[in-house]
Amino acid sequence: MRALVLGGAGAVCRETTRDLAQYSDFQEIVVADYNVPAAHALVEEIGDPRLRALAFDANDYEGMLHLFPGFDVVVNGLPYKYDYVVNKACVEAGVNGLDLSSDDPQFALHEEALRKGVLFVPGVGATPGTTNMMVRRASEVLDRMETVEIAFAAFRCLAPAPGLLQTTLWEFNPEEAAREAVYFEAGDWHPAPPLSGERVVRFHDQIGEQKVYYVPHDEADTLPRSFPTLRRAAVRGCFPPHVMALMGALMRGGLLSQRPVRLGEVEMPAIEVVRTLLAESPIARENPVWAYGLVVEVTGERGGRRVTCTYRNQHPPQEVWGGRSAYFKNVGIPLSIGAQLIAQGEVAGKGVLPPEQALPTDRFFAELARRGITVEEEIVEEGTLA
């Protein structure tokens, strides 16, 4: 079996590459990256003879169609703007694949993927990804699900990589089109501005209690479609306090908008000016605690009683996992696990499917635990005394 890892030397996906080398039985793992020296350095660092570095241009669609055939799984760790094009190339080439987030047009490729007999699973990271599987687990406990509340705390610096800086700006941009459909309730998706819907959530001990806010995330889109009994599905999130303070100030100052500003002879959107400044700022790469916190609360019914299922992740601290890896492993490892499950045929169905429809719950969480990422399940049942 052969795996092709796109962006395999990047900030997130290098942890996917490491995990594939340590745990998978692929005969060949190709690390495809535009940064060829970084790919070669990672391959040399890991020292697994199955690894090979390859130059890759994510803007060359025809190149993808020539490259993808012959691989069993395409593992897409590129920034989210490439999700659709990689998914489309996989379907056209007839190759299975998966990625870290999802773009709604990807699911329009479902019927073509079915005809080709391939599976592509968008959104197999921490959130989306592990969170979707937590909800899938709750669906196996409950007779009927009613509400899902997802919270994440992404404790990383502001700009560990260009794509992740772009993600942060996207989540705080009040003009972002995705803000028009943020959470699902009463049969429809509803808008919510940045820093709205405040809620205090207790994450694992490395992060503690944090204020989280509505974020337009993939789970609120796919979960109501996967589980039609849901009356509500919402995602809230946060970054470290110093990042939240900075981004909140920039947003309130109108600097995260498309409003044009002039710098000398050049005119550009305010948010692009901010992005450029932050990308070059040393403080944007500093962070005291690297960690990832996930809490998912699902309510529903079982045996005629109201039940609340709560799921909370745990993972080794940065002192054990090596600084920033304590964040990135939580994203990169699920992607590796998903790729291995697809390659081994331990998946459900074909087409373009979200994680909660495609991946097996027990095996997914068992593989996470094998790497040190555990999920605590709490089930509280309410009843009426006669």
SERO-4910 file (N, C-alpha, C, O; in steps of 0.05 Angstrom, whole numbers):
BEGIN
 pado doro    nc1    nc2    nc3   cac1   cac2   cac3    cc1    cc2    cc3    oc1    oc2    oc3
  Met    A     17    -24      0      0      0      0     18     25      0     40     25     11
  Arg    A      8     46    -13     23     71    -16      6     94     -7    -18     96    -13
  Ala    A     18    113      9      4    137     18     19    161      7     43    162      8
  Leu    A      3    181     -2     14    206    -11      5    227      8    -19    232     12
  Val    A     24    241     21     18    260     42     23    289     32     46    297     29
  Leu    A      2    303     25      5    330     14     10    350     36     -5    351     56
  Gly    A     30    367     33     38    385     55     50    370     78     48    379    101
  Gly    A     62    347     72     71    328     93     93    338    110    100    326    130
  Ala    A    106    361    102    127    373    119    118    398    132    134    413    144
  Gly    A     92    405    130     82    429    141     78    428    171     83    407    183
  Ala    A     71    450    183     69    452    213     51    431    225     57    419    245
  Val    A     27    426    212      8    406    222     15    379    212     17    360    228
  Cys    A     18    376    186     19    350    174     46    335    178     47    311    173
  Arg    A     67    349    188     91    334    195     86    315    217     99    294    219
  Glu    A     66    321    235     58    302    256     43    278    244     45    256    254
  Thr    A     28    283    222     15    261    208     36    243    196     34    218    198
  Thr    A     56    255    183     78    239    171     92    222    192     98    199    188
  Arg    A     99    235    215    112    220    236     95    196    246    106    175    250
  Asp    A     69    201    248     52    180    258     49    157    238     49    134    246
  Leu    A     47    164    213     46    143    192     71    126    193     70    102    189
  Ala    A     94    139    196    119    124    197    121    106    222    131     84    220
  Gln    A    110    115    244    112    100    269     91     77    271     97     56    281
  Tyr    A     67     82    261     45     63    266     33     49    242     20     29    245
  Ser    A     38     59    217     24     48    194     40     25    182     63     22    187
  Asp    A     26      9    165     39    -12    150     41     -6    120     42    -24    104
  Phe    A     40     20    113     43     28     85     71     20     76     91     22     91
  Gln    A     73      9     52    100      2     41    116     27     32    140     27     32
  Glu    A    101     48     24    114     73     16     97     96     26     73     96     24
  Ile    A    111    117     36     98    141     45    112    164     32    136    170     38
  Val    A     99    178     13    111    200     -2    103    226     11     79    233     13
  Val    A    123    241     19    119    268     31    121    289      9    143    296      0
  Ala    A     98    298      0     96    317    -22     92    346    -11     73    351      3
  Asp    A    111    363    -18    110    390     -6    123    410    -26    142    403    -40
  Tyr    A    113    435    -26    126    456    -42    153    463    -31    171    472    -45
  Asn    A    156    460     -4    182    465     10    198    439      9    198    424     29
  Val    A    212    435    -13    226    410    -17    248    405      4    251    383     14
  Pro    A    264    426     11    284    422     32    273    413     58    284    397     72
  Ala    A    249    425     66    236    417     91    227    388     89    229    373    109
  Ala    A    217    379     66    208    351     62    232    332     65    230    312     78
  His    A    254    339     52    278    322     54    288    321     83    297    300     92
  Ala    A    288    344     97    297    345    124    280    328    142    291    314    160
  Leu    A    254    328    138    236    312    155    241    282    149    242    266    168
  Val    A    243    275    124    248    247    117    275    237    130    276    215    141
  Glu    A    295    254    129    321    247    141    318    245    171    330    227    184
  Glu    A    303    263    183    300    263    213    286    238    222    294    225    241
  Ile    A    264    230    208    249    206    216    266    180    211    266    162    227
  Gly    A    279    180    188    297    158    182    284    131    175    296    110    180
  Asp    A    260    132    165    246    108    157    250    104    126    244    122    111
  Pro    A    260     81    118    265     77     90    240     77     72    243     79     47
  Arg    A    217     76     84    192     77     68    185    105     59    169    109     41
  Leu    A    198    125     71    192    153     66    208    164     42    231    156     38
  Arg    A    194    181     26    207    193      3    196    221      0    172    225      1
  Ala    A    214    241     -5    205    269     -9    200    274    -38    213    262    -56
  Leu    A    181    292    -44    173    298    -71    164    327    -73    150    337    -55
  Ala    A    173    341    -93    164    369    -98    134    368   -107    127    351   -123
  Phe    A    118    386    -96     89    386   -102     79    415   -104     85    431    -87
  Asp    A     64    420   -125     52    446   -130     21    443   -128      9    431   -146
  Ala    A     10    454   -107    -19    451   -102    -36    466   -122    -60    463   -123
  Asn    A    -23    483   -138    -38    499   -158    -38    485   -185    -49    496   -205
  Asp    A    -25    462   -187    -23    448   -213    -43    424   -212    -36    402   -204
  Tyr    A    -67    430   -222    -88    409   -221    -81    385   -239    -85    362   -231
  Glu    A    -72    391   -263    -64    369   -281    -42    352   -269    -42    328   -273
  Gly    A    -24    365   -254     -3    350   -241    -14    331   -220     -4    309   -217
  Met    A    -36    339   -206    -49    321   -187    -60    297   -201    -58    274   -191
  Leu    A    -73    301   -224    -86    279   -238    -65    259   -248    -71    235   -250
  His    A    -41    268   -253    -19    250   -261     -6    236   -237      3    213   -239
  Leu    A     -6    250   -214      8    240   -191     -9    221   -174      2    200   -165
  Phe    A    -35    226   -171    -51    211   -151    -55    182   -158    -53    165   -140
  Pro    A    -59    174   -183    -63    145   -189    -39    129   -180    -16    137   -183
  Gly    A    -45    105   -170    -23     88   -160    -20     89   -130     -7     72   -118
  Phe    A    -33    110   -117    -33    111    -88    -59    100    -77    -80    102    -90
  Asp    A    -57     88    -54    -82     77    -41    -97     99    -26   -122     98    -25
  Val    A    -83    119    -15    -96    141     -1    -80    166     -5    -56    167     -4
  Val    A    -95    188    -12    -84    215    -12    -91    229     14   -114    232     20
  Val    A    -70    236     29    -74    249     56    -69    279     52    -46    287     49
  Asn    A    -90    295     53    -87    323     47    -84    339     72   -103    343     88
  Gly    A    -59    349     77    -54    367    100    -49    395     92    -37    411    107
  Leu    A    -58    403     67    -54    430     57    -74    449     71    -93    440     83
  Pro    A    -69    476     69    -89    495     79   -116    490     66   -119    479     45
  Tyr    A   -137    499     81   -165    492     73   -173    502     46   -192    491     35
  Lys    A   -160    522     35   -168    532      9   -164    512    -13   -175    515    -35
  Tyr    A   -148    491     -7   -143    470    -27   -161    445    -23   -158    426    -38
  Asp    A   -179    446     -4   -195    423      2   -211    413    -22   -211    389    -29
  Tyr    A   -226    432    -35   -243    423    -57   -227    413    -80   -234    392    -92
  Val    A   -206    427    -88   -191    419   -112   -178    392   -108   -177    376   -127
  Val    A   -167    386    -84   -155    360    -79   -176    338    -79   -172    317    -90
  Asn    A   -199    344    -67   -222    325    -66   -230    319    -95   -235    295   -102
  Lys    A   -233    339   -111   -242    336   -139   -222    319   -155   -229    301   -170
  Ala    A   -196    325   -150   -175    309   -165   -175    280   -156   -171    262   -172
  Cys    A   -180    275   -130   -181    247   -121   -204    232   -134   -201    210   -143
  Val    A   -227    245   -135   -250    233   -148   -245    228   -177   -251    206   -187
  Glu    A   -234    248   -191   -229    245   -219   -209    223   -225   -211    208   -244
  Ala    A   -189    221   -207   -168    201   -210   -176    173   -199   -162    153   -204
  Gly    A   -198    172   -184   -207    147   -173   -191    137   -150   -186    113   -147
  Val    A   -182    156   -133   -165    149   -110   -178    158    -84   -190    180    -82
  Asn    A   -177    142    -63   -188    149    -37   -172    171    -25   -148    175    -31
  Gly    A   -185    187     -7   -170    209      6   -185    220     30   -207    211     37
  Leu    A   -172    239     43   -184    253     66   -169    278     71   -147    282     60
  Asp    A   -181    297     87   -167    322     93   -174    331    121   -187    317    136
  Leu    A   -166    355    128   -168    365    156   -193    381    161   -202    384    184
  Ser    A   -205    393    140   -229    409    143   -247    403    120   -242    384    105
  Ser    A   -269    417    118   -287    412     95   -299    437     84   -303    457     99
  Asp    A   -303    437     59   -316    459     44   -342    448     33   -341    427     20
  Asp    A   -364    461     37   -390    450     30   -391    439      2   -404    418     -3
  Pro    A   -379    453    -18   -381    441    -46   -368    414    -48   -374    400    -68
  Gln    A   -351    406    -29   -339    379    -31   -361    358    -32   -358    338    -46
  Phe    A   -382    362    -16   -403    341    -14   -420    339    -40   -434    319    -44
  Ala    A   -418    359    -57   -431    358    -83   -417    337   -101   -427    330   -122
  Leu    A   -392    329    -93   -378    309   -109   -385    280   -101   -374    261   -111
  His    A   -405    278    -82   -411    252    -71   -420    231    -92   -410    209    -93
  Glu    A   -439    239   -110   -449    220   -129   -428    211   -149   -427    187   -156
  Glu    A   -410    229   -157   -389    222   -175   -369    203   -161   -360    183   -173
  Ala    A   -364    208   -135   -346    190   -120   -358    163   -118   -344    143   -119
  Leu    A   -385    161   -114   -398    136   -112   -395    120   -138   -389     96   -138
  Arg    A   -398    134   -161   -395    121   -187   -367    111   -191   -363     90   -203
  Lys    A   -348    125   -180   -320    117   -183   -312     96   -162   -291     83   -165
  Gly    A   -329     91   -142   -323     72   -122   -302     80   -102   -287     63    -92
  Val    A   -299    107    -98   -278    116    -80   -291    130    -55   -315    137    -56
  Leu    A   -275    132    -34   -284    146    -10   -266    170     -5   -241    167     -5
  Phe    A   -278    193      0   -263    216     10   -276    226     35   -301    231     35
  Val    A   -261    230     56   -272    239     82   -260    266     89   -237    268     97
  Pro    A   -276    288     86   -267    314     93   -268    318    124   -287    309    137
  Gly    A   -249    332    135   -251    340    163   -243    320    183   -258    314    202
  Val    A   -218    308    181   -209    288    200   -185    300    215   -162    290    211
  Gly    A   -190    319    232   -170    331    249   -179    329    278   -190    309    287
  Ala    A   -176    351    292   -186    352    320   -215    362    320   -233    348    329
  Thr    A   -219    386    308   -245    397    305   -247    412    279   -236    434    277
  Pro    A   -259    401    258   -274    376    258   -256    352    259   -232    354    254
  Gly    A   -268    329    265   -254    304    265   -260    289    291   -279    274    292
  Thr    A   -242    292    311   -247    279    336   -274    286    348   -287    270    360
  Thr    A   -281    312    345   -307    321    356   -330    306    342   -350    298    355
  Asn    A   -329    303    316   -350    288    301   -352    260    312   -375    249    314
  Met    A   -330    247    318   -330    220    327   -341    218    356   -352    198    363
  Met    A   -337    239    372   -349    240    398   -380    240    396   -394    226    411
  Val    A   -390    256    377   -419    256    372   -428    229    361   -450    220    369
  Arg    A   -413    217    344   -420    190    334   -422    171    357   -441    154    358
  Arg    A   -404    172    376   -405    155    399   -430    159    415   -443    140    423
  Ala    A   -438    185    419   -463    191    433   -487    179    419   -506    170    431
  Ser    A   -486    179    392   -509    168    377   -512    138    382   -534    127    378
  Glu    A   -490    125    389   -491     96    395   -500     91    424   -508     68    430
  Val    A   -499    111    441   -508    109    468   -538    115    471   -552    103    486
  Leu    A   -546    135    456   -574    146    458   -593    133    438   -585    125    416
  Asp    A   -618    132    446   -639    124    427   -645    147    408   -653    142    385
  Arg    A   -643    171    418   -649    195    402   -632    218    411   -630    224    435
  Met    A   -619    232    392   -603    255    399   -619    281    393   -634    282    374
  Glu    A   -615    301    411   -630    326    408   -612    350    404   -617    366    386
  Thr    A   -591    353    420   -574    376    418   -545    368    420   -537    349    433
  Val    A   -528    383    406   -499    380    407   -486    407    412   -491    426    397
  Glu    A   -470    409    433   -454    433    438   -424    425    438   -415    409    455
  Ile    A   -410    436    419   -381    430    416   -365    454    424   -371    477    417
  Ala    A   -344    450    440   -325    471    448   -297    462    443   -290    439    449
  Phe    A   -280    480    433   -252    474    430   -235    498    440   -244    521    440
  Ala    A   -212    491    450   -192    511    458   -166    504    444   -152    486    451
  Ala    A   -160    520    423   -136    515    406   -113    532    418   -109    555    410
  Phe    A    -99    520    436    -77    534    449    -51    532    433    -35    513    436
  Arg    A    -48    551    415    -25    554    398    -19    583    395    -35    600    403
  Cys    A      4    590    383     10    618    378     -8    627    355    -22    612    342
  Leu    A     -7    653    350    -25    665    330    -17    656    302    -35    651    285
  Ala    A      9    655    296     17    649    268     40    628    267     62    635    260
  Pro    A     34    603    274     54    582    272     60    575    243     81    564    237
  Ala    A     41    582    225     45    577    196     25    595    182      5    604    193
  Pro    A     32    602    156     14    620    141    -15    611    140    -33    628    144
  Gly    A    -20    585    136    -47    575    134    -62    578    160    -86    583    160
  Leu    A    -48    574    183    -62    576    209    -67    605    217    -87    610    230
  Leu    A    -49    623    209    -55    651    213    -80    659    197    -98    673    207
  Gln    A    -82    649    172   -106    655    156   -131    644    169   -152    656    168
  Thr    A   -129    620    181   -152    608    195   -161    626    218   -185    630    222
  Thr    A   -142    636    234   -149    653    257   -163    678    247   -183    686    259
  Leu    A   -152    691    227   -165    715    216   -193    709    206   -211    725    210
  Trp    A   -196    686    193   -222    678    182   -242    676    205   -265    684    202
  Glu    A   -234    665    228   -253    660    250   -261    686    263   -282    687    276
  Phe    A   -246    707    260   -253    733    273   -263    754    253   -270    776    260
  Asn    A   -265    746    227   -273    765    207   -303    769    207   -318    750    200
  Pro    A   -314    792    215   -343    796    216   -356    796    189   -380    792    187
  Glu    A   -340    800    168   -352    800    141   -351    773    127   -360    771    104
  Glu    A   -339    753    140   -337    727    128   -365    715    122   -382    715    139
  Ala    A   -369    706     97   -395    696     89   -404    673    106   -428    669    110
  Ala    A   -386    657    117   -393    634    134   -407    643    159   -421    627    172
  Arg    A   -404    668    167   -418    679    191   -448    680    188   -462    685    207
  Glu    A   -458    676    163   -487    676    159   -500    649    166   -524    648    167
  Ala    A   -484    629    170   -495    602    178   -476    590    198   -459    573    190
  Val    A   -478    598    223   -459    590    243   -469    566    260   -453    547    264
  Tyr    A   -493    567    269   -504    545    285   -531    536    275   -545    552    262
  Phe    A   -538    511    280   -563    499    271   -583    498    294   -576    489    316
  Glu    A   -607    507    289   -628    506    309   -655    507    296   -660    524    279
  Ala    A   -673    490    306   -701    490    296   -703    488    266   -718    502    253
  Gly    A   -687    470    255   -689    464    226   -675    482    207   -678    480    183
  Asp    A   -658    501    217   -645    520    199   -618    529    212   -613    525    236
  Trp    A   -601    540    195   -575    550    204   -578    580    208   -590    594    193
  His    A   -565    590    230   -569    618    238   -542    633    239   -521    621    243
  Pro    A   -543    660    235   -519    676    235   -510    682    264   -526    681    282
  Ala    A   -485    688    267   -474    697    292   -448    712    287   -430    702    273
  Pro    A   -445    736    298   -420    751    294   -397    740    312   -403    725    330
  Pro    A   -372    747    306   -350    739    323   -354    748    352   -366    769    356
  Leu    A   -344    733    371   -345    739    399   -374    740    410   -380    755    428
  Ser    A   -392    725    398   -420    723    408   -424    695    419   -409    677    413
  Gly    A   -446    692    435   -453    666    446   -433    657    468   -428    633    470
  Glu    A   -423    676    483   -403    669    503   -412    647    523   -435    647    532
  Arg    A   -394    629    528   -400    607    547   -373    599    561   -352    599    548
  Val    A   -374    593    586   -350    584    601   -350    553    601   -369    540    608
  Val    A   -327    542    592   -324    513    589   -299    504    604   -278    518    602
  Arg    A   -301    482    618   -277    470    632   -265    449    614   -277    429    608
  Phe    A   -240    455    605   -225    436    589   -206    421    607   -208    423    632
  His    A   -188    405    596   -170    389    612   -151    408    627   -150    432    622
  Asp    A   -136    398    646   -121    414    666   -100    432    653    -94    453    665
  Gln    A    -89    425    631    -69    442    618    -81    469    609    -67    489    605
  Ile    A   -107    469    604   -121    493    594   -140    505    614   -141    530    616
  Gly    A   -155    488    629   -173    498    649   -198    511    638   -206    505    615
  Glu    A   -210    528    653   -235    542    645   -229    565    625   -210    580    630
  Gln    A   -244    566    604   -240    587    584   -267    596    573   -287    581    574
  Lys    A   -268    621    564   -292    631    551   -291    624    521   -271    630    508
  Val    A   -312    612    511   -312    605    483   -335    619    469   -355    627    482
  Tyr    A   -333    622    443   -352    638    427   -359    623    401   -344    606    392
  Tyr    A   -382    630    390   -391    618    365   -371    620    343   -359    641    338
  Val    A   -366    597    330   -348    596    307   -362    581    284   -374    560    290
  Pro    A   -360    590    259   -371    575    237   -353    551    231   -333    553    218
  His    A   -361    527    241   -345    503    238   -361    481    223   -386    482    223
  Asp    A   -346    463    212   -359    442    195   -379    424    210   -398    416    198
  Glu    A   -374    419    235   -391    401    250   -421    411    250   -439    394    248
  Ala    A   -425    437    253   -452    447    254   -466    444    227   -491    446    226
  Asp    A   -451    439    206   -462    435    180   -468    405    175   -490    398    166
  Thr    A   -449    388    181   -452    359    174   -469    344    195   -484    325    187
  Leu    A   -467    350    220   -480    334    241   -511    333    238   -522    312    240
  Pro    A   -524    356    233   -553    355    229   -561    339    205   -583    327    204
  Arg    A   -544    337    185   -550    321    161   -546    291    167   -561    274    157
  Ser    A   -526    286    184   -520    258    191   -540    247    211   -546    223    211
  Phe    A   -550    264    229   -568    256    251   -592    274    250   -593    294    264
  Pro    A   -613    266    235   -636    283    230   -653    290    254   -668    309    253
  Thr    A   -649    276    277   -665    283    301   -654    307    315   -667    318    333
  Leu    A   -630    316    308   -618    339    322   -635    364    318   -643    372    296
  Arg    A   -641    377    341   -655    403    340   -635    426    341   -641    448    332
  Arg    A   -610    420    350   -591    442    352   -562    430    351   -557    408    361
  Ala    A   -545    444    337   -517    437    335   -500    463    333   -505    479    316
  Ala    A   -482    466    352   -466    491    352   -437    485    360   -432    467    375
  Val    A   -419    502    349   -391    500    356   -382    527    367   -387    548    355
  Arg    A   -368    526    390   -356    550    401   -326    544    405   -318    521    409
  Gly    A   -310    565    404   -281    560    407   -267    584    418   -278    606    420
  Cys    A   -241    579    424   -224    601    433   -195    594    427   -188    571    422
  Phe    A   -178    614    429   -149    612    428   -138    620    455   -154    627    472
  Pro    A   -112    620    459   -102    629    485   -111    658    491   -116    673    472
  Pro    A   -112    665    517   -123    692    524   -109    715    510   -123    734    502
  His    A    -83    714    506    -70    737    494    -77    739    464    -78    762    453
  Val    A    -83    717    451    -92    717    423   -120    728    422   -126    744    404
  Met    A   -137    719    440   -165    729    440   -166    759    445   -182    773    432
  Ala    A   -149    769    463   -149    798    469   -140    814    444   -152    834    437
  Leu    A   -119    804    431   -109    818    407   -129    818    384   -135    839    372
  Met    A   -140    794    378   -158    792    356   -184    807    362   -196    819    344
  Gly    A   -193    807    387   -217    822    394   -213    852    390   -231    866    380
  Ala    A   -190    862    398   -184    891    394   -182    898    364   -193    919    356
  Leu    A   -170    881    349   -168    887    320   -195    886    307   -201    903    290
  Met    A   -212    867    315   -239    866    303   -255    890    311   -268    902    293
  Arg    A   -255    898    336   -271    921    345   -261    947    333   -276    966    330
  Gly    A   -235    947    326   -224    971    313   -229    972    283   -220    990    270
  Gly    A   -243    952    273   -250    952    244   -227    944    226   -227    950    202
  Leu    A   -207    931    238   -183    924    222   -183    896    210   -165    888    196
  Leu    A   -205    881    215   -207    854    204   -229    854    182   -245    835    180
  Ser    A   -230    875    167   -251    878    146   -237    881    119   -213    883    117
  Gln    A   -254    881     98   -244    885     71   -242    914     64   -236    921     41
  Arg    A   -247    932     83   -246    961     78   -218    968     67   -198    961     80
  Pro    A   -217    981     45   -191    988     33   -176   1009     49   -188   1029     57
  Val    A   -150   1005     52   -133   1025     65   -110   1031     46   -102   1013     31
  Arg    A    -99   1055     47    -78   1062     29    -51   1064     45    -50   1077     65
  Leu    A    -31   1050     34     -4   1051     45     14   1062     23     23   1047      6
  Gly    A     20   1088     25     35   1101      4     19   1100    -22     -3   1112    -24
  Glu    A     30   1087    -42     16   1086    -68     -1   1060    -71    -14   1056    -92
  Val    A     -1   1043    -50    -14   1017    -52    -40   1018    -36    -40   1027    -13
  Glu    A    -62   1007    -47    -87   1004    -33    -93    975    -30    -91    959    -49
  Met    A   -100    966     -5   -106    938      0   -126    936     23   -128    955     38
  Pro    A   -140    913     25   -159    910     47   -145    911     74   -122    902     77
  Ala    A   -159    922     94   -147    925    121   -138    898    132   -117    896    144
  Ile    A   -154    877    128   -147    851    139   -122    840    127   -107    825    140
  Glu    A   -116    847    102    -91    838     89    -67    853    100    -45    841    103
  Val    A    -71    878    107    -49    893    120    -43    880    147    -19    876    154
  Val    A    -64    874    163    -60    861    189    -47    834    186    -29    827    201
  Arg    A    -55    818    166    -43    792    161    -13    794    156      3    779    167
  Thr    A     -6    814    139     22    817    133     38    825    158     60    815    162
  Leu    A     27    843    174     41    852    198     45    829    218     66    826    229
  Leu    A     23    814    222     24    792    241     43    770    232     57    758    248
  Ala    A     44    765    206     61    744    195     90    750    200    107    731    202
  Glu    A     97    775    203    125    783    207    131    791    236    153    799    243
  Ser    A    111    789    254    114    797    281    124    774    299    112    753    299
  Pro    A    146    777    314    156    756    331    136    747    352    134    724    359
  Ile    A    120    766    362    100    760    383     79    741    373     66    727    388
  Ala    A     74    741    346     54    723    335     63    694    335     47    676    328
  Arg    A     88    689    341     98    662    342    105    653    371    118    632    374
  Glu    A     97    669    390    102    662    418     77    651    432     55    660    426
  Asn    A     81    631    449     58    620    464     68    606    489     86    589    487
  Pro    A     56    611    512     66    598    537     57    569    540     72    553    551
  Val    A     34    562    529     23    535    532     13    525    505     -3    538    492
  Trp    A     24    502    497     15    489    472     -3    465    480      7    447    494
  Ala    A    -28    466    472    -47    444    479    -71    447    462    -76    467    448
  Tyr    A    -88    426    463   -114    427    448   -135    415    466   -133    392    475
  Gly    A   -156    430    472   -178    421    489   -203    417    473   -211    434    457
  Leu    A   -217    395    478   -243    389    465   -263    381    486   -257    364    502
  Val    A   -287    392    485   -309    384    502   -334    383    484   -341    403    471
  Val    A   -347    360    484   -372    357    469   -394    347    487   -391    328    502
  Glu    A   -416    361    487   -439    354    504   -463    348    485   -471    365    469
  Val    A   -474    324    488   -497    315    472   -520    308    490   -516    293    509
  Thr    A   -543    319    485   -567    312    501   -586    296    483   -587    299    459
  Gly    A   -602    279    496   -621    263    482   -637    245    500   -639    251    524
  Glu    A   -647    223    490   -663    204    505   -653    176    503   -642    168    482
  Arg    A   -656    161    525   -649    132    525   -668    119    544   -670    125    567
  Gly    A   -683     99    533   -702     85    550   -723    103    562   -733     98    585
  Gly    A   -731    124    548   -751    143    559   -741    163    579   -756    179    589
  Arg    A   -715    163    584   -703    182    603   -686    202    588   -674    196    567
  Arg    A   -684    226    599   -666    246    587   -638    240    596   -632    235    619
  Val    A   -619    241    577   -591    234    582   -573    255    570   -578    266    548
  Thr    A   -552    262    585   -531    280    575   -505    264    573   -496    253    593
  Cys    A   -493    263    549   -467    251    545   -446    273    542   -448    289    524
  Thr    A   -425    272    558   -404    292    556   -377    278    550   -370    258    563
  Tyr    A   -363    289    531   -337    278    523   -315    299    525   -319    322    517
  Arg    A   -293    292    538   -271    311    543   -245    297    537   -239    275    547
  Asn    A   -228    310    521   -203    297    513   -181    303    534   -183    322    550
  Gln    A   -161    286    534   -136    290    550   -113    282    531   -115    265    514
  His    A    -90    296    536    -66    288    520    -41    296    536    -43    312    554
  Pro    A    -18    284    530      6    290    545     13    320    543      7    332    523
  Pro    A     25    331    564     32    360    564     55    366    546     69    348    536
  Gln    A     60    391    541     81    400    523    109    391    533    127    387    517
  Glu    A    112    387    559    137    378    570    144    349    561    167    342    559
  Val    A    123    334    556    126    306    547    126    305    516    142    290    504
  Trp    A    108    320    504    104    318    475    122    337    459    121    336    434
  Gly    A    137    354    472    156    371    458    144    397    448    141    401    424
  Gly    A    136    415    467    128    442    459    104    442    441     82    432    448
  Arg    A    108    454    417     86    458    399     73    431    389     50    432    380
  Ser    A     87    409    391     76    384    383     51    377    400     34    361    391
  Ala    A     50    388    425     27    383    442      1    394    430    -21    386    438
  Tyr    A      4    413    412    -19    423    397    -23    407    371    -44    396    365
  Phe    A     -1    406    355     -4    395    328     -9    365    327    -22    356    308
  Lys    A     -1    350    346     -7    321    346    -37    316    348    -47    297    336
  Asn    A    -51    333    362    -80    330    365    -95    334    338   -117    324    335
  Val    A    -82    347    319    -94    351    293    -83    331    273    -98    319    258
  Gly    A    -57    327    274    -44    310    254    -48    280    258    -50    265    239
  Ile    A    -50    271    283    -54    243    289    -81    232    279    -81    211    267
  Pro    A   -103    246    284   -129    236    273   -128    233    243   -140    214    232
  Leu    A   -114    251    229   -112    249    200    -97    223    192   -105    210    173
  Ser    A    -76    217    206    -61    192    201    -79    168    207    -79    149    191
  Ile    A    -93    168    229   -111    146    236   -132    142    215   -137    119    206
  Gly    A   -144    163    206   -164    162    185   -153    149    159   -166    133    147
  Ala    A   -129    158    152   -116    147    128   -112    117    130   -116    102    111
  Gln    A   -103    108    154    -98     79    158   -124     63    158   -125     41    147
  Leu    A   -145     74    169   -171     60    169   -182     58    141   -193     37    134
  Ile    A   -178     79    124   -187     77     97   -171     56     81   -183     40     67
  Ala    A   -145     56     85   -128     38     70   -134      9     78   -132     -9     61
  Gln    A   -141      4    103   -147    -23    113   -175    -31    108   -183    -54    115
  Gly    A   -192    -14     96   -219    -21     90   -238    -21    114   -260    -32    113
  Glu    A   -229     -8    136   -246     -8    160   -263     18    161   -262     33    180
  Val    A   -278     22    140   -295     46    137   -322     37    127   -326     15    118
  Ala    A   -341     56    129   -368     50    120   -375     67     96   -375     91     97
  Gly    A   -381     53     73   -391     67     50   -370     79     32   -346     78     37
  Lys    A   -380     90     10   -364    104    -10   -376    131    -15   -398    137     -4
  Gly    A   -363    147    -30   -372    174    -36   -356    195    -20   -334    189    -11
  Val    A   -368    218    -16   -356    239      0   -372    241     26   -395    250     26
  Leu    A   -360    231     48   -375    227     73   -360    241     96   -335    240     96
  Pro    A   -375    254    115   -362    265    138   -352    243    157   -361    220    154
  Pro    A   -334    249    176   -323    228    193   -344    212    207   -341    187    210
  Glu    A   -365    225    217   -385    210    233   -400    189    217   -412    171    229
  Gln    A   -399    191    190   -412    171    174   -393    150    164   -401    128    156
  Ala    A   -367    156    163   -348    139    150   -331    122    168   -324     99    161
  Leu    A   -323    132    191   -303    120    208   -314    104    231   -335    112    242
  Pro    A   -302     82    239   -312     65    261   -304     78    288   -281     84    292
  Thr    A   -323     80    306   -319     94    331   -298     80    349   -279     92    357
  Asp    A   -303     55    354   -285     40    373   -256     40    364   -238     46    380
  Arg    A   -252     34    339   -224     33    329   -211     61    329   -188     63    336
  Phe    A   -226     81    322   -216    108    321   -206    117    349   -183    127    351
  Phe    A   -222    113    369   -215    121    396   -193    103    408   -176    112    423
  Ala    A   -193     78    401   -172     60    410   -145     68    398   -125     67    412
  Glu    A   -145     77    373   -120     86    361   -110    112    373    -86    116    376
  Leu    A   -129    130    379   -121    155    393   -108    148    420    -87    159    426
  Ala    A   -121    131    435   -110    124    462    -83    111    460    -66    115    477
  Arg    A    -78     96    439    -52     83    434    -30    104    432     -7     98    439
  Arg    A    -37    127    422    -18    149    419    -17    168    443      0    185    444
  Gly    A    -35    164    463    -35    181    486    -57    201    487    -59    217    506
  Ile    A    -75    201    467    -98    219    467   -122    203    477   -132    185    463
  Thr    A   -132    209    500   -154    194    511   -179    212    512   -177    236    513
  Val    A   -202    199    512   -228    213    513   -244    202    537   -250    179    539
  Glu    A   -251    220    555   -267    214    578   -297    216    571   -305    236    560
  Glu    A   -312    195    578   -341    196    572   -356    197    599   -351    181    617
  Glu    A   -374    216    601   -391    218    624   -421    217    615   -429    233    598
  Ile    A   -436    198    626   -464    195    619   -481    200    643   -479    186    663
  Val    A   -498    220    642   -516    228    664   -544    224    655   -553    236    636
  Glu    A   -559    207    670   -586    200    663   -605    213    683   -601    211    707
  Glu    A   -625    227    673   -645    240    691   -671    224    690   -679    214    669
  Gly    A   -683    221    713   -709    208    714   -728    221    734   -719    240    749
  Thr    A   -752    213    735   -772    224    754   -779    203    775   -787    181    768
  Leu    A   -777    210    800   -785    192    822   -815    190    824   -829    210    823
  Ala    A   -825    165    826   -854    162    829   -864    172    856   -887    170    862
***
